[in-house]
Amino acid sequence: MDKFHLILYICFAVLIFDIAVVLYIRNTYFLIFKDNYRDISDKLGKPDAVLDASLVNINFLLVKFNTAVSVELYKDLVVFRNGTRAICVKDFSSLELSGELLSNVKINTSGRAIRVYFNAGQYKIMQKYLEEHNV
């Protein structure tokens, strides 16, 4: 086997690996953000508060920097929205605050976890909201 074919096989293997990683991340994304936001917004109406956050990681895999997540606070649930996909969190014990230094909230849903980052002011609003719900 000459060098050209060896390099070609290596490039092909790297391409297959990249495709597998992208498919894993995509499938994980749709398993976590499993709800359609349009259906949710039609049922729930206007939220009490809307916060902006950034998605940090999904299952400990870092995501693209500044992936926007909208956090909508309702009376008895929190909706984390990214585009047209969403997570509805009714069990507030699945939300884990990291503290004001990091300003992160970890969401555990069905064996998977995501972490979102808030700026300091919006983190305090989220913290106050969760304290009102005895978390």
C-alpha positions in Angstrom: 0.0 0.0 0.0 1.4 3.4 -1.0 1.3 6.6 1.1 -1.6 8.0 -0.9 -3.9 5.2 -0.1 -2.8 5.2 3.5 -3.6 8.9 3.8 -6.9 8.3 2.0 -7.9 5.5 4.5 -7.0 7.7 7.5 -9.1 10.6 6.1 -12.0 8.3 5.5 -11.8 6.9 9.1 -11.6 10.5 10.5 -14.7 11.4 8.4 -16.7 8.4 9.7 -15.7 9.3 13.3 -16.8 12.9 12.8 -20.1 11.8 11.4 -20.7 9.5 14.3 -19.9 12.3 16.8 -22.3 14.7 15.1 -25.1 12.1 15.0 -24.6 11.3 18.7 -24.8 15.0 19.6 -27.8 15.6 17.4 -29.6 12.6 18.8 -28.8 13.6 22.4 -30.0 17.1 21.7 -33.4 15.8 20.5 -33.7 13.4 23.4 -33.1 16.3 25.9 -35.0 19.0 24.1 -37.8 16.6 23.4 -40.8 19.0 23.5 -42.0 21.2 20.6 -42.1 24.8 21.9 -45.0 25.8 19.8 -47.3 23.3 21.4 -46.1 24.3 24.8 -46.6 28.1 24.2 -50.1 27.5 22.9 -51.1 25.6 26.1 -49.3 27.7 28.7 -49.8 31.2 27.4 -47.6 34.1 28.6 -44.8 33.3 31.1 -44.3 35.2 34.3 -40.7 36.0 33.5 -38.3 35.3 30.6 -34.6 35.0 31.2 -31.7 34.7 28.7 -29.0 32.0 29.2 -26.3 30.2 27.3 -26.1 26.5 26.8 -22.7 25.3 28.2 -22.7 21.5 27.8 -24.9 18.5 27.0 -23.9 15.3 28.9 -20.5 16.8 29.6 -19.9 17.6 26.0 -19.1 21.3 25.4 -21.3 23.0 22.9 -20.7 25.9 20.6 -20.0 29.1 22.6 -23.1 31.4 23.1 -25.8 28.9 22.1 -28.8 30.9 23.3 -31.4 29.4 25.6 -34.5 31.2 26.7 -35.7 30.3 30.2 -39.4 30.9 30.8 -40.7 30.9 34.3 -44.3 30.0 34.9 -46.2 29.5 38.1 -45.5 25.8 38.5 -42.9 25.0 35.8 -39.8 26.2 34.0 -39.3 25.9 30.2 -35.8 25.9 28.7 -36.1 26.7 25.0 -33.6 26.5 22.2 -35.1 27.4 18.9 -38.3 25.4 18.4 -37.3 22.7 20.9 -37.9 22.9 24.7 -37.6 21.1 28.0 -40.4 21.4 30.5 -39.3 21.0 34.1 -42.1 20.4 36.6 -39.9 18.7 39.2 -37.7 21.5 40.6 -35.5 19.0 42.4 -34.0 18.2 39.0 -32.6 21.8 38.9 -29.2 22.2 40.6 -27.7 25.7 41.2 -23.9 26.0 41.1 -23.6 29.2 43.1 -23.2 32.9 42.2 -19.5 32.5 41.2 -20.3 30.2 38.2 -23.9 31.2 37.7 -24.8 27.8 36.2 -28.0 25.8 36.5 -27.7 22.0 35.8 -30.9 20.3 34.6 -31.1 16.5 35.0 -33.8 15.0 32.7 -34.3 11.3 32.1 -30.7 10.3 32.8 -29.2 13.1 30.8 -27.9 16.5 31.9 -27.4 19.9 30.5 -25.9 23.0 32.0 -26.9 26.6 31.2 -25.1 29.8 32.2 -26.8 33.0 33.4 -25.4 36.4 33.9 -25.3 37.5 37.6 -28.6 39.4 37.6 -30.6 36.7 35.9 -29.0 34.0 38.0 -30.4 35.9 41.1 -33.9 36.0 39.6 -33.7 32.2 38.9 -32.3 31.6 42.4 -35.2 33.6 44.0 -37.7 31.8 41.8 -36.4 28.4 43.0 -36.3 29.5 46.6 -40.0 30.5 46.3 -40.7 26.9 45.2 -38.7 25.5 48.1 -35.7 24.1 46.2 
